[in-house]
């Protein structure tokens, strides 16, 4: 057990449990938001675990998650568009808090790893994670209504 | 009657493909674990296919 694994455990235990609670209870709007935030909670934890165990290959898991998580939320936003039209679910405080967590983790790992290709990869993952989640949150809140018709 | 494509349009298309290819090849080099000759060849090939797809996708979105 080291500091990285401890931080990952706290992130997974706190953020993951909160996301699971949100997904399983409440209105559809609340559930879909919690589903979106699951990526933001779990992906930084995967990055921390990769650093904690000294296995750079585990970073690929976080990369895939950062890429596919927001895409999955966009599919939900499209499929549930009629159900969410009245509710327009949004949780901007949580969204930006999750973005801050992702940024903090990526910066910490960049500092620990030093400059190099691995650092650029981490920055790409961070940009995908934060950008994807902000865009997905905006889509859930009805921010892209003009493209609803495809 | 066949209409010849203007040289300027061909050059623009080539420049766009080259830009996509460079960006995708760079992304490949960043994301792989070990950089060797095989990875470079595979990466350049995948980036070439990706550049064609990216331009097709970009045109599909912008052509209204």
Backbone of each chain as ProteinMPNN parsed JSONL, in Angstrom:
{"seq_chain_A": "XXXXXXXXXXXXXXXXXXXXXXXXXXXXXXXXXXXXXXXXXXXXXXXXXXXXXXXXXXXXXXXXXXXXXXXXXXXXXXXXXXXXXXXXXXXXXXXXXXXXXXXXXXXXXXXXXXXXXXXXXXXXXXXXXXXXXXXXXXXXXXXXXXXXXX", "coords_chain_A": {"N_chain_A": [[0.839, -1.205, 0.0], [0.675, 2.13, -0.979], [0.845, 5.754, -1.227], [-0.418, 6.426, -3.657], [-2.097, 4.241, -4.193], [-3.685, 4.392, -1.972], [-4.966, 6.857, -2.383], [-6.347, 6.171, -4.713], [-8.052, 4.223, -3.684], [-9.623, 5.742, -1.94], [-10.817, 7.433, -3.827], [-12.186, 5.568, -5.467], [-13.764, 4.291, -3.538], [-15.24, 6.427, -2.347], [-16.183, 8.17, -4.551], [-17.028, 6.199, -6.405], [-18.911, 4.721, -4.905], [-20.77, 6.748, -4.323], [-21.587, 7.355, -6.915], [-22.738, 4.925, -7.658], [-24.857, 4.828, -5.851], [-26.305, 7.046, -6.768], [-27.0, 6.151, -9.317], [-28.719, 4.071, -8.819], [-30.911, 5.06, -7.485], [-33.705, 7.374, -7.299], [-34.87, 9.87, -9.73], [-35.071, 9.462, -13.381], [-33.445, 11.47, -14.54], [-31.61, 12.112, -12.533], [-30.362, 9.655, -12.298], [-29.139, 9.319, -14.797], [-27.324, 11.36, -14.799], [-25.668, 10.565, -12.687], [-24.686, 8.265, -13.828], [-23.159, 9.394, -15.834], [-21.224, 10.716, -14.301], [-19.896, 8.629, -13.198], [-17.77, 7.814, -14.853], [-16.003, 9.974, -14.448], [-15.343, 9.552, -11.816], [-14.197, 7.006, -11.662], [-12.214, 6.781, -13.637], [-9.947, 8.57, -12.974], [-9.188, 7.143, -10.677], [-8.328, 4.726, -11.769], [-6.058, 5.646, -13.127], [-4.506, 6.396, -10.919], [-4.173, 3.921, -9.685], [-2.676, 2.613, -11.64], [-0.28, 4.038, -11.456], [0.322, 3.485, -8.792], [0.751, 0.716, -8.714], [2.826, 0.562, -10.446], [2.49, -0.154, -13.14], [2.488, 0.768, -16.263], [0.908, -0.044, -18.383], [-1.669, -0.247, -17.491], [-2.711, 2.226, -17.815], [-3.913, 2.383, -20.25], [-6.444, 1.364, -19.904], [-7.729, 3.399, -18.511], [-7.596, 5.325, -20.52], [-9.294, 4.226, -22.505], [-11.668, 4.26, -21.063], [-12.028, 7.007, -20.592], [-12.508, 7.744, -23.19], [-14.745, 6.228, -24.077], [-16.705, 6.544, -22.095], [-18.009, 9.233, -22.034], [-19.074, 9.052, -24.639], [-20.915, 6.988, -24.358], [-22.683, 8.247, -22.585], [-23.664, 10.245, -24.267], [-25.121, 8.694, -26.033], [-27.14, 7.807, -24.286], [-28.248, 10.323, -23.716], [-29.369, 10.919, -26.165], [-31.16, 8.773, -26.602], [-32.867, 9.018, -24.406], [-33.985, 11.456, -24.808], [-36.639, 12.446, -24.994], [-37.721, 11.794, -22.482], [-36.099, 13.288, -20.843], [-36.592, 15.845, -21.554], [-38.356, 17.559, -20.155], [-37.242, 17.636, -17.639], [-34.534, 18.352, -17.862], [-31.85, 17.586, -16.744], [-29.184, 18.616, -14.65], [-26.007, 19.012, -13.115], [-23.98, 20.992, -12.305], [-22.158, 21.786, -10.373], [-21.166, 19.348, -9.33], [-20.157, 18.309, -11.714], [-18.039, 20.083, -12.379], [-16.528, 19.761, -10.108], [-15.742, 17.104, -10.424], [-14.26, 17.421, -12.739], [-12.199, 18.979, -11.732], [-11.045, 17.143, -9.97], [-10.093, 15.232, -11.808], [-8.228, 16.811, -13.191], [-6.439, 17.418, -11.101], [-5.452, 14.855, -10.469], [-4.236, 14.11, -12.912], [-2.272, 16.109, -13.152], [-0.735, 15.584, -10.856], [0.236, 13.022, -11.492], [1.696, 13.622, -13.777], [3.697, 15.246, -12.722], [4.929, 13.366, -11.084], [5.807, 11.488, -12.941], [7.426, 12.886, -14.702], [8.754, 14.68, -17.616], [7.996, 13.505, -20.967], [6.935, 10.89, -23.308], [4.974, 9.469, -21.947], [3.88, 11.399, -20.33], [2.63, 13.113, -22.152], [0.681, 11.359, -23.038], [-0.823, 11.064, -20.684], [-1.786, 13.687, -20.487], [-3.374, 13.785, -22.766], [-5.314, 11.911, -22.049], [-6.403, 13.239, -19.815], [-7.468, 15.547, -21.04], [-9.384, 14.37, -22.739], [-11.041, 13.215, -20.804], [-11.965, 15.39, -19.169], [-12.964, 17.232, -21.098], [-14.797, 15.544, -22.446], [-16.615, 14.904, -20.408], [-17.676, 17.391, -19.679], [-18.91, 18.123, -22.078], [-20.733, 15.995, -22.339], [-22.297, 16.414, -20.056], [-23.415, 18.851, -20.711], [-24.919, 18.1, -22.888], [-26.812, 16.461, -21.647], [-28.158, 18.342, -20.139], [-29.611, 19.568, -22.03], [-28.271, 21.272, -23.723], [-27.611, 21.095, -26.366], [-29.808, 21.332, -28.142], [-30.384, 22.117, -30.656], [-29.271, 20.267, -32.38], [-30.777, 18.05, -32.201], [-32.337, 16.747, -34.071], [-30.504, 15.452, -35.602]], "CA_chain_A": [[0.0, 0.0, 0.0], [1.365, 3.411, -0.972], [-0.059, 6.902, -1.294], [-1.222, 6.388, -4.889], [-3.159, 3.244, -4.044], [-4.607, 4.913, -0.958], [-5.801, 7.871, -3.042], [-7.264, 5.473, -5.624], [-9.075, 3.559, -2.87], [-10.55, 6.773, -1.475], [-11.588, 7.867, -4.995], [-13.113, 4.503, -5.871], [-14.723, 4.047, -2.453], [-16.135, 7.569, -2.201], [-16.839, 8.54, -5.806], [-17.711, 5.048, -6.99], [-20.105, 4.391, -4.109], [-21.746, 7.821, -4.526], [-22.141, 7.203, -8.266], [-23.615, 3.745, -7.637], [-26.068, 5.232, -5.144], [-27.07, 7.919, -7.654], [-27.514, 5.408, -10.468], [-29.755, 3.11, -8.433], [-32.056, 5.677, -6.806], [-34.156, 8.673, -7.781], [-35.51, 10.05, -11.033], [-34.174, 9.132, -14.515], [-32.461, 12.527, -14.742], [-30.556, 11.928, -11.529], [-29.622, 8.421, -12.609], [-28.294, 9.477, -15.994], [-26.203, 12.22, -14.393], [-24.754, 9.734, -11.897], [-24.019, 7.384, -14.789], [-22.123, 10.188, -16.506], [-20.153, 11.051, -13.367], [-19.147, 7.408, -12.873], [-16.504, 7.883, -15.59], [-15.125, 10.951, -13.798], [-14.888, 9.045, -10.516], [-13.431, 5.762, -11.77], [-11.047, 6.936, -14.518], [-8.768, 9.015, -12.21], [-8.765, 6.072, -9.77], [-7.545, 3.781, -12.574], [-4.741, 6.262, -13.342], [-3.756, 6.322, -9.664], [-3.802, 2.515, -9.472], [-1.584, 2.325, -12.57], [0.947, 4.592, -10.867], [0.586, 2.821, -7.524], [1.276, -0.624, -8.947], [3.961, 0.635, -11.359], [2.167, -0.822, -14.405], [2.021, 1.801, -17.203], [-0.074, -0.585, -19.326], [-3.019, -0.044, -16.955], [-3.203, 3.549, -18.227], [-4.761, 2.189, -21.432], [-7.812, 1.156, -19.423], [-8.261, 4.739, -18.239], [-7.765, 5.991, -21.817], [-10.522, 3.708, -23.114], [-12.812, 4.713, -20.282], [-12.22, 8.433, -20.858], [-13.01, 7.883, -24.553], [-16.049, 5.6, -24.282], [-17.686, 6.979, -21.105], [-18.847, 10.315, -22.548], [-19.819, 8.597, -25.826], [-22.075, 6.251, -23.839], [-23.643, 9.217, -22.045], [-24.319, 10.912, -25.4], [-26.146, 7.757, -26.523], [-28.261, 7.91, -23.349], [-28.887, 11.629, -23.881], [-30.171, 10.862, -27.393], [-32.254, 7.812, -26.464], [-33.788, 9.47, -23.368], [-34.218, 12.885, -25.051], [-38.023, 12.815, -24.694], [-37.932, 11.712, -21.035], [-35.315, 14.302, -20.142], [-36.887, 17.176, -22.099], [-38.964, 18.413, -19.127], [-36.4, 17.712, -16.443], [-33.242, 18.992, -18.177], [-31.008, 17.342, -15.571], [-27.832, 19.179, -14.665], [-25.348, 19.075, -11.816], [-22.733, 21.624, -12.743], [-21.193, 21.768, -9.266], [-20.521, 18.032, -9.32], [-19.394, 18.141, -12.958], [-16.77, 20.815, -12.309], [-15.728, 19.13, -9.058], [-15.135, 15.919, -11.031], [-13.22, 17.9, -13.662], [-11.071, 19.384, -10.897], [-10.391, 15.915, -9.491], [-9.335, 14.662, -12.927], [-7.074, 17.682, -13.453], [-5.48, 17.262, -10.007], [-4.794, 13.547, -10.601], [-3.347, 14.126, -14.083], [-1.106, 16.954, -12.849], [0.107, 14.865, -9.888], [0.932, 11.929, -12.186], [2.683, 14.239, -14.679], [4.831, 15.662, -11.892], [5.622, 12.164, -10.608], [6.443, 10.763, -14.044], [8.392, 13.701, -15.414], [8.432, 14.888, -19.036], [8.191, 12.357, -21.854], [5.736, 10.466, -24.043], [3.944, 9.06, -20.989], [3.228, 12.606, -19.832], [1.705, 13.564, -23.198], [-0.448, 10.423, -23.006], [-1.652, 11.451, -19.535], [-2.471, 14.946, -20.796], [-4.436, 13.445, -23.722], [-6.389, 11.274, -21.28], [-7.053, 14.277, -19.019], [-8.276, 16.4, -21.917], [-10.543, 13.576, -23.152], [-11.904, 12.994, -19.646], [-12.624, 16.625, -18.745], [-13.766, 17.733, -22.214], [-15.906, 14.622, -22.698], [-17.641, 14.982, -19.371], [-18.366, 18.68, -19.751], [-19.792, 18.074, -23.251], [-21.834, 15.069, -22.057], [-23.188, 17.068, -19.087], [-24.165, 19.888, -21.418], [-25.916, 17.416, -23.716], [-27.889, 15.998, -20.764], [-28.912, 19.508, -19.692], [-30.339, 20.12, -23.172], [-27.493, 22.363, -24.294], [-27.413, 20.932, -27.821], [-31.129, 20.984, -28.651], [-30.47, 22.413, -32.092], [-28.817, 19.137, -33.185], [-31.528, 16.862, -31.797], [-32.84, 16.03, -35.231], [-29.403, 14.77, -36.275]], "C_chain_A": [[0.871, 1.25, 0.0], [0.342, 4.533, -1.159], [-0.968, 6.882, -2.507], [-2.398, 5.431, -4.729], [-4.18, 3.706, -3.009], [-5.553, 5.94, -1.581], [-6.802, 7.213, -3.985], [-8.39, 4.799, -4.847], [-10.107, 4.569, -2.382], [-11.443, 7.226, -2.642], [-12.625, 6.837, -5.408], [-14.197, 4.301, -4.813], [-15.723, 5.18, -2.334], [-16.916, 7.858, -3.472], [-17.627, 7.392, -6.415], [-18.983, 4.706, -6.243], [-21.182, 5.452, -4.306], [-22.409, 7.684, -5.898], [-23.106, 6.018, -8.318], [-24.946, 4.072, -6.962], [-26.941, 6.095, -6.059], [-27.709, 7.159, -8.804], [-28.713, 4.551, -10.074], [-30.963, 3.755, -7.782], [-32.462, 6.955, -7.53], [-34.727, 8.66, -9.183], [-34.541, 9.672, -12.16], [-33.101, 10.186, -14.74], [-31.289, 12.393, -13.793], [-29.715, 10.705, -11.858], [-28.675, 8.622, -13.783], [-27.108, 10.396, -15.685], [-25.175, 11.414, -13.599], [-23.989, 8.781, -12.807], [-22.888, 8.12, -15.497], [-20.935, 10.448, -15.581], [-19.35, 9.82, -12.946], [-17.784, 7.41, -13.57], [-15.518, 8.805, -14.882], [-14.592, 10.442, -12.471], [-13.914, 7.881, -10.683], [-12.154, 5.955, -12.585], [-9.823, 7.495, -13.773], [-8.268, 7.939, -11.255], [-7.937, 5.033, -10.525], [-6.139, 4.325, -12.836], [-3.879, 6.146, -12.092], [-3.305, 4.886, -9.395], [-2.642, 2.13, -10.379], [-0.252, 2.823, -12.019], [1.332, 3.828, -9.6], [1.218, 1.453, -7.694], [2.481, -0.615, -9.895], [3.747, -0.113, -12.657], [1.623, 0.202, -15.4], [0.941, 1.275, -18.158], [-1.497, -0.362, -18.823], [-3.6, 1.302, -17.372], [-4.147, 3.413, -19.427], [-6.223, 1.994, -21.048], [-8.494, 2.501, -19.164], [-8.504, 5.5, -19.537], [-9.066, 5.544, -22.483], [-11.751, 4.221, -22.391], [-13.098, 6.185, -20.544], [-12.82, 8.651, -22.243], [-14.46, 7.396, -24.671], [-17.119, 6.085, -23.303], [-18.589, 8.097, -21.61], [-19.645, 9.917, -23.79], [-21.071, 7.842, -25.391], [-23.128, 7.195, -23.292], [-24.379, 9.932, -23.174], [-25.39, 10.013, -26.003], [-27.37, 7.81, -25.625], [-29.017, 9.217, -23.554], [-29.795, 11.624, -25.11], [-31.389, 9.964, -27.204], [-33.309, 8.306, -25.47], [-34.217, 10.914, -23.588], [-35.639, 13.288, -24.666], [-38.288, 12.802, -23.192], [-37.248, 12.86, -20.304], [-35.697, 15.715, -20.548], [-37.464, 18.095, -21.033], [-38.002, 18.674, -17.981], [-35.124, 18.512, -16.671], [-32.246, 18.819, -17.036], [-29.638, 17.983, -15.726], [-27.307, 19.197, -13.238], [-23.979, 19.675, -12.058], [-21.69, 21.653, -11.635], [-20.419, 20.47, -9.24], [-19.653, 17.837, -10.562], [-18.044, 18.825, -12.874], [-15.893, 20.28, -11.197], [-15.012, 17.899, -9.617], [-14.034, 16.322, -12.003], [-11.98, 18.33, -12.888], [-10.303, 18.193, -10.366], [-9.523, 15.307, -10.591], [-8.082, 15.48, -13.204], [-6.011, 17.496, -12.375], [-4.714, 15.949, -10.144], [-3.799, 13.559, -11.764], [-2.092, 14.947, -13.803], [-0.167, 16.234, -11.884], [0.907, 13.764, -10.581], [1.99, 12.476, -13.141], [3.92, 14.654, -13.894], [5.639, 14.439, -11.452], [6.398, 11.486, -11.733], [7.519, 11.551, -14.762], [8.041, 13.791, -16.888], [8.74, 13.65, -19.879], [6.9, 11.999, -22.55], [4.613, 10.096, -23.085], [3.17, 10.275, -20.47], [2.237, 13.139, -20.871], [0.467, 12.67, -23.214], [-1.394, 10.774, -21.859], [-2.439, 12.72, -19.829], [-3.604, 14.7, -21.787], [-5.621, 12.832, -22.978], [-7.148, 12.32, -20.461], [-7.955, 15.158, -19.86], [-9.535, 15.664, -22.374], [-11.547, 13.465, -22.011], [-12.684, 14.259, -19.301], [-13.528, 17.152, -19.863], [-14.991, 16.869, -22.463], [-17.001, 14.768, -21.673], [-18.384, 16.298, -19.39], [-19.348, 18.676, -20.929], [-20.993, 17.169, -22.98], [-22.816, 15.695, -21.071], [-24.047, 18.112, -19.78], [-25.251, 19.255, -22.295], [-27.091, 16.954, -22.857], [-28.769, 17.163, -20.34], [-29.658, 20.17, -20.844], [-29.592, 21.249, -23.85], [-27.316, 22.277, -25.795], [-28.745, 20.617, -28.497], [-31.215, 21.203, -30.152], [-30.021, 21.242, -32.958], [-29.634, 17.885, -32.875], [-31.983, 16.051, -32.992], [-31.748, 15.274, -35.969], [-29.057, 15.55, -37.5]], "O_chain_A": [[1.714, 1.417, 0.881], [-0.863, 4.29, -1.237], [-2.135, 7.265, -2.426], [-3.535, 5.752, -5.075], [-5.377, 3.451, -3.141], [-6.762, 5.913, -1.353], [-7.959, 7.628, -4.06], [-9.541, 4.798, -5.286], [-11.308, 4.302, -2.401], [-12.653, 7.385, -2.484], [-13.783, 7.168, -5.666], [-15.378, 4.16, -5.13], [-16.925, 4.936, -2.231], [-18.146, 7.803, -3.485], [-18.75, 7.577, -6.884], [-20.015, 4.432, -6.855], [-22.361, 5.126, -4.441], [-23.618, 7.867, -6.039], [-24.163, 6.097, -8.945], [-26.012, 3.663, -7.422], [-28.156, 5.909, -6.125], [-28.822, 7.476, -9.223], [-29.615, 4.326, -10.881], [-31.958, 3.072, -7.542], [-31.676, 7.543, -8.273], [-35.026, 7.609, -9.751], [-33.335, 9.571, -11.934], [-31.97, 9.851, -15.093], [-30.131, 12.537, -14.184], [-28.493, 10.726, -11.711], [-27.539, 8.148, -13.761], [-26.023, 10.228, -16.241], [-23.969, 11.554, -13.804], [-22.805, 8.518, -12.596], [-21.814, 7.567, -15.732], [-19.783, 10.408, -16.013], [-18.254, 9.948, -12.401], [-16.771, 7.057, -12.967], [-14.343, 8.469, -14.73], [-13.512, 10.847, -12.04], [-12.932, 7.773, -9.948], [-11.123, 5.363, -12.267], [-8.736, 6.938, -13.926], [-7.063, 7.821, -11.037], [-6.956, 4.514, -9.991], [-5.155, 3.586, -12.781], [-2.689, 5.842, -12.169], [-2.186, 4.66, -8.933], [-1.732, 1.414, -9.962], [0.767, 2.136, -12.099], [2.508, 3.558, -9.359], [2.102, 1.065, -6.931], [3.093, -1.658, -10.127], [4.696, -0.652, -13.226], [0.425, 0.485, -15.392], [0.147, 2.056, -18.684], [-2.432, -0.293, -19.621], [-4.81, 1.514, -17.302], [-5.061, 4.219, -19.602], [-7.126, 2.407, -21.775], [-9.648, 2.721, -19.533], [-9.486, 6.232, -19.658], [-9.843, 6.369, -22.964], [-12.751, 4.574, -23.015], [-14.253, 6.581, -20.701], [-13.551, 9.616, -22.46], [-15.297, 8.059, -25.282], [-18.308, 6.049, -23.622], [-19.81, 7.94, -21.619], [-20.767, 10.386, -23.98], [-22.146, 8.018, -25.963], [-24.324, 6.985, -23.498], [-25.575, 10.199, -23.064], [-26.44, 10.492, -26.433], [-28.5, 7.852, -26.109], [-30.247, 9.242, -23.568], [-30.858, 12.244, -25.106], [-32.503, 10.324, -27.585], [-34.5, 8.054, -25.652], [-34.754, 11.544, -22.676], [-35.838, 14.35, -24.076], [-38.986, 13.673, -22.674], [-37.741, 13.346, -19.286], [-35.199, 16.683, -19.971], [-37.121, 19.276, -20.987], [-37.948, 19.772, -17.426], [-34.682, 19.255, -15.795], [-31.839, 19.805, -16.421], [-29.014, 17.908, -16.784], [-28.063, 19.373, -12.282], [-22.96, 18.985, -12.026], [-20.491, 21.559, -11.899], [-19.192, 20.462, -9.143], [-18.559, 17.277, -10.486], [-17.023, 18.244, -13.241], [-14.666, 20.323, -11.296], [-13.836, 17.671, -9.333], [-13.001, 15.658, -12.09], [-10.853, 18.085, -13.318], [-9.073, 18.208, -10.309], [-8.38, 14.917, -10.354], [-7.006, 14.926, -13.424], [-4.821, 17.424, -12.681], [-3.497, 15.909, -9.965], [-2.671, 13.086, -11.632], [-0.986, 14.544, -14.163], [1.051, 16.262, -12.063], [2.094, 13.581, -10.308], [3.053, 11.877, -13.304], [5.049, 14.445, -14.338], [6.869, 14.466, -11.446], [7.498, 10.974, -11.522], [8.423, 10.97, -15.363], [7.154, 13.086, -17.369], [9.623, 12.858, -19.549], [5.893, 12.695, -22.415], [3.443, 10.366, -23.358], [1.97, 10.196, -20.207], [1.136, 13.566, -20.521], [-0.654, 13.151, -23.382], [-2.613, 10.781, -22.031], [-3.612, 12.828, -19.471], [-4.666, 15.314, -21.684], [-6.775, 13.177, -23.232], [-8.378, 12.302, -20.41], [-9.071, 15.483, -19.454], [-10.621, 16.243, -22.4], [-12.753, 13.602, -22.218], [-13.906, 14.222, -19.156], [-14.692, 17.476, -19.632], [-16.091, 17.383, -22.667], [-18.184, 14.76, -22.014], [-19.59, 16.333, -19.146], [-20.473, 19.159, -20.806], [-22.125, 17.505, -23.331], [-24.028, 15.536, -21.218], [-25.236, 18.254, -19.493], [-26.35, 19.793, -22.431], [-28.241, 17.044, -23.286], [-29.982, 17.008, -20.195], [-30.274, 21.22, -20.659], [-30.21, 22.102, -24.488], [-26.92, 23.251, -26.437], [-28.807, 19.724, -29.342], [-32.012, 20.565, -30.84], [-30.341, 21.204, -34.146], [-29.235, 16.78, -33.242], [-32.014, 14.821, -32.944], [-32.053, 14.516, -36.889], [-28.15, 15.168, -38.238]]}, "seq_chain_B": "XXXXXXXXXXXXXXXXXXXXXXXXXXXXXXXXXXXXXXXXXXXXXXXXXXXXXXXXXXXXXXXX", "coords_chain_B": {"N_chain_B": [[-19.97, 14.992, -70.25], [-16.945, 15.437, -68.681], [-15.895, 17.138, -65.821], [-13.0, 18.841, -65.025], [-11.208, 18.646, -61.991], [-10.304, 21.434, -60.093], [-6.882, 22.427, -59.755], [-6.255, 23.696, -57.383], [-8.186, 22.786, -55.574], [-7.503, 20.108, -55.384], [-4.972, 20.32, -54.23], [-5.69, 21.472, -51.781], [-7.183, 19.396, -50.679], [-5.246, 17.413, -50.457], [-3.523, 18.673, -48.652], [-5.164, 18.768, -46.425], [-5.524, 16.033, -45.902], [-2.886, 15.352, -45.346], [-2.44, 16.84, -43.033], [-4.279, 15.641, -41.252], [-3.155, 13.076, -41.259], [-0.616, 13.517, -40.126], [-1.323, 14.421, -37.563], [-2.698, 12.183, -36.546], [-0.757, 10.172, -36.717], [1.115, 11.183, -34.942], [-0.377, 11.058, -32.588], [-0.593, 8.283, -32.37], [2.107, 7.582, -31.943], [2.438, 8.713, -29.455], [0.748, 7.243, -27.841], [1.531, 4.538, -27.849], [3.492, 1.9, -26.264], [6.241, 0.967, -26.662], [8.525, 2.275, -28.959], [9.226, 1.154, -32.078], [10.438, -0.101, -35.289], [8.388, -1.652, -36.52], [6.101, -0.749, -35.166], [6.12, 1.875, -36.074], [5.619, 1.549, -38.821], [3.089, 0.267, -38.833], [1.657, 2.227, -37.454], [1.864, 4.447, -39.21], [0.434, 3.435, -41.377], [-2.136, 2.972, -40.282], [-2.719, 5.585, -39.564], [-2.909, 6.704, -42.088], [-5.22, 5.458, -43.192], [-6.987, 6.373, -41.248], [-6.841, 9.128, -41.728], [-8.111, 9.37, -44.225], [-10.712, 8.529, -43.48], [-11.283, 10.478, -41.558], [-11.353, 12.831, -43.089], [-13.493, 12.223, -44.754], [-15.516, 12.056, -42.833], [-15.475, 14.669, -41.829], [-16.283, 16.077, -44.092], [-18.822, 15.035, -44.415], [-20.127, 16.155, -42.275], [-19.893, 18.919, -42.69], [-20.959, 19.399, -45.196], [-23.938, 20.587, -46.012]], "CA_chain_B": [[-18.764, 15.801, -70.188], [-16.344, 15.375, -67.355], [-15.34, 18.41, -65.388], [-11.722, 18.643, -64.337], [-11.122, 19.275, -60.686], [-9.307, 22.507, -60.063], [-5.66, 22.028, -59.027], [-6.287, 24.257, -56.038], [-9.002, 21.91, -54.733], [-6.708, 18.896, -55.131], [-3.928, 20.678, -53.261], [-6.315, 21.656, -50.475], [-7.549, 18.076, -50.163], [-4.001, 16.745, -50.063], [-3.025, 19.318, -47.434], [-6.005, 18.346, -45.295], [-5.192, 14.637, -45.598], [-1.553, 15.325, -44.723], [-2.576, 17.35, -41.659], [-4.916, 14.565, -40.463], [-2.205, 11.967, -41.123], [0.427, 13.9, -39.17], [-1.889, 14.468, -36.216], [-3.027, 10.826, -36.094], [0.497, 9.435, -36.519], [1.69, 11.696, -33.692], [-1.177, 10.474, -31.499], [-0.195, 6.873, -32.268], [3.44, 7.513, -31.324], [2.331, 9.07, -28.041], [-0.049, 6.28, -27.071], [2.113, 3.197, -27.777], [4.444, 1.727, -25.162], [7.618, 0.957, -27.155], [8.614, 2.766, -30.334], [10.183, 0.459, -32.939], [10.127, 0.038, -36.717], [7.081, -2.231, -36.817], [5.074, 0.169, -34.665], [6.087, 3.056, -36.943], [4.961, 1.181, -40.084], [1.668, 0.054, -38.562], [1.083, 3.516, -37.101], [1.727, 5.275, -40.406], [-0.649, 2.874, -42.185], [-3.409, 3.252, -39.618], [-2.962, 7.024, -39.65], [-3.336, 6.999, -43.46], [-6.634, 5.078, -43.277], [-7.717, 7.296, -40.381], [-6.923, 10.444, -42.365], [-9.185, 9.292, -45.225], [-11.995, 8.481, -42.772], [-11.506, 11.756, -40.882], [-11.769, 13.818, -44.085], [-14.853, 11.859, -45.168], [-16.417, 12.448, -41.755], [-15.55, 16.127, -41.756], [-17.093, 16.546, -45.227], [-20.216, 14.642, -44.184], [-20.707, 17.068, -41.293], [-19.948, 20.301, -43.152], [-21.792, 19.516, -46.412], [-25.351, 20.581, -45.665]], "C_chain_B": [[-18.19, 15.759, -68.779], [-15.687, 16.706, -67.041], [-14.04, 18.147, -64.634], [-11.732, 19.347, -62.992], [-10.018, 20.319, -60.7], [-8.086, 22.058, -59.268], [-5.653, 22.516, -57.587], [-7.072, 23.345, -55.094], [-8.234, 20.635, -54.381], [-5.65, 19.17, -54.084], [-4.5, 20.831, -51.858], [-6.661, 20.317, -49.842], [-6.308, 17.338, -49.673], [-3.456, 17.331, -48.762], [-3.838, 18.87, -46.227], [-5.674, 16.913, -44.881], [-3.851, 14.54, -44.87], [-1.633, 15.799, -43.272], [-3.199, 16.285, -40.758], [-3.912, 13.448, -40.199], [-1.143, 12.298, -40.075], [-0.107, 13.875, -37.744], [-2.139, 13.058, -35.688], [-1.771, 10.008, -35.845], [1.173, 9.87, -35.22], [0.953, 11.097, -32.484], [-0.792, 9.017, -31.267], [1.142, 6.739, -31.534], [3.385, 7.836, -29.835], [1.707, 7.933, -27.24], [0.596, 4.899, -26.958], [3.16, 3.135, -26.667], [5.883, 1.816, -25.65], [7.63, 1.364, -28.622], [9.668, 1.964, -31.087], [9.685, 0.521, -34.382], [8.737, -0.486, -37.057], [5.957, -1.305, -36.375], [4.958, 1.395, -35.567], [5.337, 2.745, -38.234], [3.462, 1.022, -39.872], [0.992, 1.385, -38.25], [0.867, 4.403, -38.306], [0.587, 4.768, -41.283], [-2.009, 3.194, -41.575], [-3.741, 4.736, -39.704], [-3.425, 7.401, -41.049], [-4.808, 6.654, -43.642], [-7.488, 6.043, -42.455], [-7.87, 8.667, -41.005], [-8.027, 10.463, -43.42], [-10.556, 9.328, -44.553], [-12.313, 9.831, -42.128], [-11.979, 12.811, -41.88], [-13.192, 13.525, -44.559], [-15.861, 12.286, -44.105], [-16.585, 13.946, -41.667], [-16.419, 16.681, -42.884], [-18.563, 16.208, -45.03], [-20.892, 15.614, -43.223], [-20.879, 18.464, -41.897], [-20.77, 20.471, -44.417], [-23.246, 19.449, -46.027], [-26.178, 20.693, -46.929]], "O_chain_B": [[-18.895, 16.022, -67.804], [-15.019, 17.311, -67.879], [-13.996, 17.326, -63.718], [-12.196, 20.48, -62.864], [-8.939, 20.102, -61.253], [-8.217, 21.394, -58.239], [-5.125, 21.857, -56.691], [-6.673, 23.15, -53.945], [-8.295, 20.144, -53.254], [-5.444, 18.374, -53.168], [-3.901, 20.393, -50.875], [-6.468, 20.112, -48.644], [-6.32, 16.717, -48.609], [-2.99, 16.603, -47.885], [-3.293, 18.625, -45.15], [-5.558, 16.604, -43.695], [-3.691, 13.77, -43.923], [-0.982, 15.237, -42.391], [-2.724, 16.046, -39.648], [-3.814, 12.933, -39.085], [-0.81, 11.46, -39.237], [0.553, 13.38, -36.831], [-1.837, 12.76, -34.532], [-1.707, 9.239, -34.886], [1.731, 9.05, -34.491], [1.57, 10.689, -31.5], [-0.677, 8.566, -30.127], [1.298, 5.91, -30.638], [4.172, 7.312, -29.047], [2.091, 7.689, -26.096], [0.244, 4.145, -26.05], [3.649, 4.16, -26.193], [6.666, 2.619, -25.144], [6.843, 0.861, -29.424], [10.858, 2.065, -30.79], [8.646, 1.118, -34.665], [7.991, 0.158, -37.795], [4.987, -1.096, -37.103], [3.861, 1.9, -35.805], [4.527, 3.547, -38.699], [2.659, 1.567, -40.628], [-0.115, 1.647, -38.72], [-0.177, 5.044, -38.432], [-0.147, 5.564, -41.869], [-2.922, 3.634, -42.273], [-4.899, 5.109, -39.892], [-4.239, 8.31, -41.205], [-5.57, 7.456, -44.182], [-8.556, 6.476, -42.888], [-8.907, 9.31, -40.841], [-8.787, 11.426, -43.516], [-11.451, 10.054, -44.987], [-13.46, 10.279, -42.144], [-12.883, 13.592, -41.583], [-13.997, 14.438, -44.745], [-16.927, 12.81, -44.427], [-17.69, 14.446, -41.456], [-17.19, 17.619, -42.683], [-19.445, 16.974, -45.418], [-22.09, 15.87, -43.338], [-21.889, 19.124, -41.651], [-21.238, 21.575, -44.697], [-23.756, 18.365, -45.739], [-27.407, 20.706, -46.864]]}, "name": "protein", "num_of_chains": 2, "seq": "XXXXXXXXXXXXXXXXXXXXXXXXXXXXXXXXXXXXXXXXXXXXXXXXXXXXXXXXXXXXXXXXXXXXXXXXXXXXXXXXXXXXXXXXXXXXXXXXXXXXXXXXXXXXXXXXXXXXXXXXXXXXXXXXXXXXXXXXXXXXXXXXXXXXXXXXXXXXXXXXXXXXXXXXXXXXXXXXXXXXXXXXXXXXXXXXXXXXXXXXXXXXXXXXXXXXXX"}
